[in-house]
């Protein structure tokens, strides 16, 4: 079952780019779409779509949190940004892993 959410993060585009660089070019297993947009207040919003909640949890444990810690200089930021789950009714179309 498709799992999707939005998450507002209090970081800028420079730190986001460091996180992306730390993740590397290899696609993340189970991630169908990751969209990062700038909010009016300067922070960022992620819109993520995953094959399942299990794929998402595994990716955060194995790839995303370690990459964030490295981008923050070895320390994990305090607290996790609030996740707003989306009630997906339909997810059609071709979702491609875009080059970074």
Residue pairs with C-beta under 8 A, 6 or more apart in sequence:
1 52
1 53
2 32
2 49
2 50
2 51
2 52
2 88
2 91
3 49
3 50
3 51
3 52
3 53
3 55
3 56
3 85
3 88
4 47
4 48
4 49
4 50
4 85
4 86
4 88
4 91
5 47
5 48
5 83
5 84
5 85
5 86
6 45
6 46
6 47
6 48
6 83
6 84
6 86
7 45
7 46
7 48
7 81
7 82
7 83
7 84
8 39
8 43
8 44
8 45
8 46
8 81
8 82
9 16
9 43
9 44
9 45
9 46
9 81
10 43
10 81
11 19
11 43
11 44
12 42
12 43
12 44
13 38
13 44
15 71
15 72
16 36
16 44
18 71
19 67
19 68
19 71
20 100
21 71
22 66
22 67
22 68
22 70
22 71
23 63
23 64
23 67
25 99
25 100
27 97
28 34
28 59
28 63
28 64
29 55
29 58
29 59
30 50
30 51
30 52
30 54
30 55
30 56
30 58
30 59
31 48
31 49
31 50
31 51
31 55
31 56
31 59
31 97
32 49
32 50
32 51
32 91
32 95
33 47
33 48
33 49
33 95
34 46
34 47
34 48
34 49
35 46
35 47
35 48
36 44
36 45
36 46
36 47
37 44
37 45
37 47
38 44
38 45
39 45
48 56
49 88
49 91
49 95
50 56
50 59
65 76
68 76
68 77
69 75
69 76
